[in-house]
């Protein structure tokens, strides 16, 4: 690109005004730096205080908790906490938090408030108190923040309980000490139960499977030098009746040794991997899909892989499989997810493959908007277990680091549309035009969703006859840091470090999506899971905040299903981190 072209590109961008102002205005630069520093300092102080507050609750140290409230505390919108039963079903009781109105609410009332909470708790087994967002600065020594309290343990009735509570708090600094000067309950819910709804029968059922790392990541050829965390990613599980005996069987993909467990129909499973002709060792399986690709009445098996080539196994109809990968057209590596659907309505099930980046040579380009994946693939089923790559013609290559894919006819026009959920950046909705091509309608439908996307599910969550979408993302305890001050500082750093031209396309696309208000982008990026409701006209509204379906955590997968047979779809989202120190699913 010539210097003249670069100048034209720079000044034609909506973000150029901000860049030019930043370059020319030293005061503006200093202001951005000052705002970023104040956000960081305030956030760190609040986190330290909330951690100490949480410790006081764990120890039932009321004086310790009260030490974090200012002596002139004034709770104009505060009151004694109450819990009102919302539902009582199947041994699970749900209570909604509220407050009793009070003309005045001072620090002595807070003592009664905290004492009442602790009186309902016998043991706290798990707790967090997190900074959710810095909403407003009050001069140089004050702020309005949102905070999130999460408690799990045994209550005074010896039942398991979990409470999740969101507050709005006023914080005031005196010297080096920050105190709570005001407090308001935004939302709170407590769930109690006897834990008899589900029983772990893994060992008795004979499903003795333990995930292993992909050994390829530890070889010179595949060592992920740039993005090492990928080595923890190999996984995959599918439930399907592969032998048509009326019982769902289980297939576990793995980093090293996949296994197929046949359901024996008596509550037990048998490992039949070798017997049915599937590989007992295959590296880096990330996804497994049982689908009748050849329309012969039984389910074939597609395996999408990271470091090995994808595989396709034909179901022979007698309980065995034959490897038909060669010549099938399903090859490729670095596949992270796949979804099957008949996008062209020809009666044959097609495949869409999502890919990540090559961790040996690439990193995500930015923490908040990355588009440097290996590129996704749409494979058209031509019959006879042969597929053709039609990605470019269809217009669905995408460019994000794809971890979730779902097919669904969101506008009820008879054609399957495609939703792609990407890590480190925005997701995408592709509308099926019915002629073999797709159009990106993410902005038009309100479905671009900026989180660290990991899965997507279509389902009619509100029973109104159209498909809604649930997306699992990351709801980070660092959400407060993804605010405008931090993102503007990132922009300034791009200018100072000379990478602004390289990053310009990213900034331009963000501005095209959300305008110049980076605060809204940053907040939505780390707010967690999204529940997008379809208005029946193909327009979606995210109601995750209002419905409290975006809890804290790293939600790797999710699905909708009616677990209690009440006619309404429920949501299950699998949570966790590579350390596997907690197992707190939603």
C-alpha positions, 0 to 999 in steps of 0.5 A: 500500500502506498503512502497516499493510499494509507492516508486515504484509508486513515482519513476515510475512517470514522475512527480517524477523528479520534486518532487525529484528536489523540495525536494532536491533543496532548491534553486529550492523551493525558486525559485518557491515561488519567481515566485509565489509571483512575479506573485501574486504581479504583477497581483494584481498591474495590476488589481488595475491599470486597475480598476482605468483606467476603472473608469476614462473612466466611468467618461470621465476623460481623465486626470485620464486615462492618469495618468496610462501611463508613461511619456516616453510611446512609442507605437511602435505597437500602433496607433489611434483606428479605427472601420471598419464596418464588417457587417450590418444585421437585425438592428445589426452593427458589427465593427472591431477595428484597428489602424492607422499606426504611425511612433511615438506614444507617450503619447500625441497621447494616449490623442487623442486616448482616446478622440476619443473613448469617443467621440463615447460614450454617456453613459457607463452603464457597464464596466470591465477592466480585467487582462487576462494573465501575458505573460512575466516578464521584470526583477524585475520591468516590465512585458508584460500582456494581458488586456481585456476591456469590455464596454456597454452603449449608443453611440453618435447616441443613439444606444445600443453598446457593445465593447470588446477589447484585448490589449497587454501592457508593464507595468513598476514599479517605486516605488509603482506605475505601469504605462503602458509603451507600448500598442498594440491592439490585437483584438477589436469588437463593436456591435450596434443595436436597440434591436428590434430583440427580445421582452420579452413577458413572462408576456403576454404569461402567462409563470409565472415561478420563480425558487425556491431553493430545500428545501431538501438542507436546511434539516439536512439530505441533508445539503451540509456541504462540498460544499454548493454552490450546493444548487443553482444548481437545474434547467432545462427547456425543449421544446417539443410538448408533445401532438402532436398538432404541437406547442412546449410546455415548461417544467420547472424543479425546486428545488421545483415545476416543471411546464408544460406549454401547448402552446395554439397556439395563443402566450399564454401558460397554466399551465397544470401540474396537469391536465396531471398527472405530480407532482406539487411538486418534489424536485431537478429536474436538467434535463428534457428530452422528448423522445419517449422511447417506440416507440409509437409515443408520447414523454415520460418524464424523470426527473433527480433529485438531492436529490429525485429519478429520475422519468419516465412518460409514455405519454398516447397519450391523453395528460396525463402522467402515472408514470412508474418509479417503475421497470423501472431501471432509479432510482438514485440520484445526477443526474445533466445532462442527454442525450438520444441517441440510442448508440447500434442502436437497434431502442430504445433510451437509456439514459446517466446520468451525476452525481456530487459529494455528497456535504454532504460529499465531496469537489472537490479534487483539483481546477483544476483536480477533479475525485471524482464524484458519477459516471455516468450511461449508461442505455440501453433501453430494450423496454417496458420502462425498462432499464438496467445499462450497465455502467461498461460493456460499460466503460463510468463510467467516474469520473469527476463532470459531468455537460454536456453530448452530443451524436454525431457521430463525425467520421461518422461510424454510431454509436453515440459517447459520449462527457462528460463535467466535472466541476473542470477538464478535459472533455472526448470523448468516441468513440463508438466501435459498440459492446456495448463498448466505448474507451476514445479517448480524447487525441487522438482526442484533445478533453480533454478540461481542463476547468470548463465544464458545457455543450457540444453541437455537431453541424456542425458549419463550414458546412463541413459535420462533427460534431464539438463541443462547450463546455461552461466553465468558463472564469475567471477574475482570468485566469492570476493566473492559470499559471505555477508559481501558479501550481508549487507552488501547487505542492510544497505545496503538498510535504510540507503538505505530500499529494503528494502521495494522489495527485500523480495520478492527477499529473501523469494524467496531465503530460500524457495529456500536458507533464511537461509544466504546464503553458499550462495546467493552461492557458487552464483550465480557458480560457473559452468556447471551439469551437473544429473543426473537421478536418473530420478525427476525430481530433479536434482543439480548435479555441475559441480564434481565433473566440472570442467565449470564452468571460468572464463569467460563461457559464452554458449552450450552444447550436448551432442553426441557429437563422437567417436562413442563413444556418449557425449555431450560438451559444447561451451561457447562462452566469451568477453567483449565485448572478444574478447581470448581465444577459450578455449572448453571 
